[in-house]
């Protein structure tokens, strides 16, 4: 490596400085500059001994710098710097004009440096040492003036010398204060950044806390749903099967008259329909809970699909003589991408609920519509309706059930399943209801799932 590069590398500052190291670095270069300025001046005014003393002092200060930054003995280097500088200034005092020279100003700077450069236990000791030294050499000059060498330069050169000295001292004081202020500002800026980080982290923690609270509520709801499902499987699923099995068993054994059995066939059919619907719901509920259970998509003609579906479902409403009306002219020619079985399950649950809470001879209207955002399939009844309290339960996914107008049983699983399946279709279920006036349940599918739009006039009634 070239010599010049070695020198640059030697004096290159560290990447990170403490406040004390920054101040020492400034003082070191101010001392070097002061000595470099003093050397030609002292040679010019025939203070050759002082000039050579300045040359030697440069090497001493470089050695102190080496001890501080290369050997990492910062505090020891500062003590040596402080002691040597006090000795150097005392020599300059007697050899450079005494009390009328510029040297007492350097003693002031040295006293200021004590609390900035030295360990805490040295602060007051250094102050008394500096003040004591300055008082002592002043007393010596007062009683022994011959000890002091008079400044030999002329008046003009004295002004130049003092001006250079004061400029260097001003730069030194400015450098110290600038370093302290900058360190203070950096510290405050870092504190502000840390405070902002703390506020940001607290906000994140608060968000995590809310998310955790929400997940705990969801977990509680899932646990309640799980308990409800076990109750459904243990009671609601087993009871109708056991009842139907007993009736069939009695008929097979000849213990129950066939004529009487025929009278019970509608009840048996209702039990079996309820049980089959429950089994389908349980299976689809279980499927909907699996992360990888995605809809199986295919294209269907919406209106034809609805006619076929409700043609199969009208048996559900026969025992209550429910009139089913399809009002689907708005979606004539619509081609929809969907999972047929999934939509069939949803429609069957909505239609079964409408029948369950409708009076005998009531009416259920299934209609379709669309706008810029959604394709809508609506099931409207004129039955008992749903209370505001129960609507809130449904929207929160809480499972509960009520008996229908003819004491039909239920599990509460149907609407929860519809909501879950609609989420998988990227849509949602909306419910509007007024007690004793009826309920409107609407499936909202994103309009993007419609690949062909058409409009005709197709309204039909199924009795």
C-alpha positions, 0 to 999 in steps of 0.5 A: 500500500502506498505511504500516502494511503497508509496515512489517510487510513491511519487518520480515517475516522471511525464509522461510529463515534461516541460523543466523547470521541467526537469531541476528542477528534475535534480537539485533536485536529484543533491542537494539531492546527494550532501547533502547525500555526505556531511553528513558523510564527515562533521560528520567525520571532526567534522562539526556536526552542518553543518552535521545536517543542511544537514540532515534538508535541505534534508527534506526542499528540499523534501518539495519543490519537493512536492510543485512543483510536487504534489501541482502543484505550480512549480514557487513558489517552485522554488523561495523557492528553490532558496532563501533557497539554497542561505541561505544554501550556505551562512551558508556553506561558513562561517562554511566550510572554506570560500573563499577556500572552495567548496562553491563558486562553488555552488554559480556559479551553483546557478547563472546559474540556475536562468534563467532556474528555475525562472520566467522571471521577477526574472532573473536579480534580482536573478543574482544580489542577487547571485553575491551580496551575494557572494561579501558580504560574501567575504568582511565579511571574508576579514575584519572579518576572525574570522567569518569563520571556518577553514576546519579541515580535513587533506590534503588527506581528503580535496582532497577526499572532493573536488573531490566528490564535483567537480564530483557532480557539473560536473554531475549537469552541464552535467545533465542541459546541457543534458536536454536542448540539448535533449529538443532542439533536441526533439523540432527540431525533432517534428518540422521536423515531423510537417513540413513533416505532413504539406507537406503531408497534402498540397500534399493531399489538392493538390490532393483533389483540382485536384480531385475537379477540375476534378469533376467540369469539369465532372459536367460541362460536365454532365450539358452540356449533360443534356442540350443537351439531353433536346434539343434532346428530345424537337426537335430531338425526336418530329420532326420526329414523328410529320412529320410521324404523319402528313403524316399518318394523311393526308393519313387517311383523303384522302388528300394525294394520296397513290401513292405519299405516297408510294414514301415517305415510305423510308423517313418515315421508315428512320425517324421511324428508327432514332426515335426508335434508339434515344429512345433506346439510351435515355433509355439505357443512363438513365439506364447507369447513375444509380449506380445499373444498372449492366449488365444482364449476360448470355452465348452466342455463339459470332459468331451466335449472330453477324450473327443474330444481323447484319442480323437484322441491314442490313435494316439500310444500305439498303437505301444507298446500303451499303455492310456489310461484316462479318469477324469473323473466328477468334472467331469461337466457342467463348462463351462469357458472356455478356448482349446481349441487351447491346452489341446489342445497342453498335453494332447498334450505331457503325454500324449506324454511319458507314452507316451514314458517308459512301457514297452510295454503300460503304462498312462496315466490321465487324471483330473479333479478340482476344489476351492475354488481349482482345476480339475485335469486330471491325467496319470499314468503308471507309467514311468521317472519323473524324477530330482530333478535333472531336476525342478529343471531343468524347474521352472527352465525349462531345456530338456533332453531324454532318450530314451524307453523305445524310444529315442524322441527329444525336444527338452525344449520340450514341458514348457517350452511347457506351463508358459508356456501355463499362465501365460497361463491364470493357472494352473500345472503341477505335477510329482510323480515317483519314479524307476522308479515313474512321473510325475504331471503336473497342470494347475491352472486357477483355478476361476473359469474354470468357469461351471457345476458338475455331478457325474456318474459317467463313467469309460471306458477306451480301448484 
